[in-house]
Amino acid sequence: MDAVLDNLDVFAEGFTRTVTLTLLAAVGALLLGTLIAAMRVSPVPPLRWAGTAYVQLVRNTPLTVVFFLVVFGLPEVDVILSFFQFAVLALSLYTAAFVAEAVRSGILSVPSGQAEASRAVGMTFGQTLRLVVLPQAFANIVPPLASVFIALLKNTSIAGAFFIFEGTQSMARLINANGDQAIAILAAAALAYLGLSLISSALFGLLERRVTVSR
Amino acid sequence: MSTPVLYDVQGPRAKRRVLVASLVGLAALVLLVLLAVQRLADNGQFESRLYEPFLDQPDLYDRLRAGLMNTLTAAAYALVLASLLGIVLAFGRLSSRWFLRLPAVAVVEFFRGVPLLLLILGIFLSFPLALSIDLSALQALVLGLTLYNGAVIAEIVRAGVLAIPKGQSEAALAMGMSRGQLLRLVLLPQAVRIMLPSLISQLVVLLKDTSLGFVIGFEELLRTGGQVVQVLNNPLQMYVLIALVYISINGTLSLLATWVEGRQRRTVTTSATLAPTEAGAVL
């Protein structure tokens, strides 16, 4: 137990970076994922194909391989960033595919009669989307999105293998320094992640209650 | 293509607009690809020395094949063990006795909520140091994968069992079956059918996660690729190849899951017409 209590600052440093990574990558994934979902439901075939191809390719690739491709591939197209920026980018690119699926299935789950009815009363495409489809879609998007972002929180641990000192790396460092108390350190790190995911599901629960429309 | 929710069947004007947008979109995508290709060429990524090893060094493929076999071995062990653990945990969670239910709930929620890498790394580092249990990298990887996927599979099994109509268990209990017989003979066989698509999708996740073995030095496909890269110095080409291997295996599995799902939806509707002939055969 001592090794945990004496090194709370090491844990704090690691898990602060875990939270920063998660938040930055969540914003990136939300923007890119929504764009891809919009491409996939658009009436423009080439955009639809590109969106589908992106989702299928990324979903079937391990995140570690995405990391390698970003770290070794982007410098070759003259995108040179720090390891932290690469990590945020890799996590965003990977998570975006799952965000896109959540958003798309949310939009498709709105009964087509809703959009037909709003067109029948003379709403424009923008009004249909803004006033009728998206508010209903949002209620269906939030729960799967919550699991996507909790998975993202856990996936930030992979950034540790790419020179980012985050939560899992702080655990590894402490275990290597205090081998006799390894189990306590492992348990403490696990509890930190559990706490963070509990907090995120509570926040998403609040959000879910706000966006749910009674039908 | 599913029926469009957002827009009507297109008239001549909308068709024209879509055509224009298609051309613009296509041009933008092609431009993006060309820009990337241009920069790759400027950085010498198309030099033949980066590609020749793939053609004239057959032992390269022997190494990669060995790595792939290690990946598949770890995935196979983990799949079998995780399925067993998942079934045990699911039935624990479905049990009517609290002293079985509560530990099962705790175990499932714990291992689902913790990053897999933390489990694998934590097991690999702490077991030899704290418990004096020496684990090989394969054992640590399989143990981590088993605990995490066992918890996920437990939830899949539980959902599968809960999806079975209540009349099934009521009928079984009315016939005097014990709860154990009910689970084993009535619920599990039917649950397996329901959960097969989710189980195959989880296998894709498991296969992807074996790549975490590279962190603890397990020589699976990704790490083997990394070792080859150190000699050949063509990281981008190698990692693209490895990505393609994963995509083709996982893509096939995903297609299989979709196919099984579609097939099952069909069989369920026909089962009503099959029932009379089966009853006739018994009589």
Interface residues (C-beta under 8 A of the other chain):
Chain A: V41 P43 V44 P45 P46 L47 A50 Q56 L57 R59 N60 T61 P62 L63 T64 V65 F68 L69 F72 G73 E76 V77 D78 I107 L108 V110 S112 A115 E116 R119 F125 T128 L129 V133 I150 L153 K154 N155 T156 S157 I158 G160 A161 G167 T168 M171 A172 I175 N176 G179 D180 Q181 A182 I183 I185 L186 A189 A190 Y193 L194 S197 L198
Chain B: S2 T3 P4 V5 L6 Y7 D8 Q10 A14 V18 A21 S22 G25 L26 L29 L35 A36 R39 L40 D42 N43 Q45 F110 G113 V114 P115 L116 L117 L118 L119 L121 G122 L125 S126 F127 L129 A130 L131 V204 K208 D209 S211 L212 F214 V215 L222 G226 P235 L236 Y239 V240 I242 A243 Y246 I247 N250 G251 S254
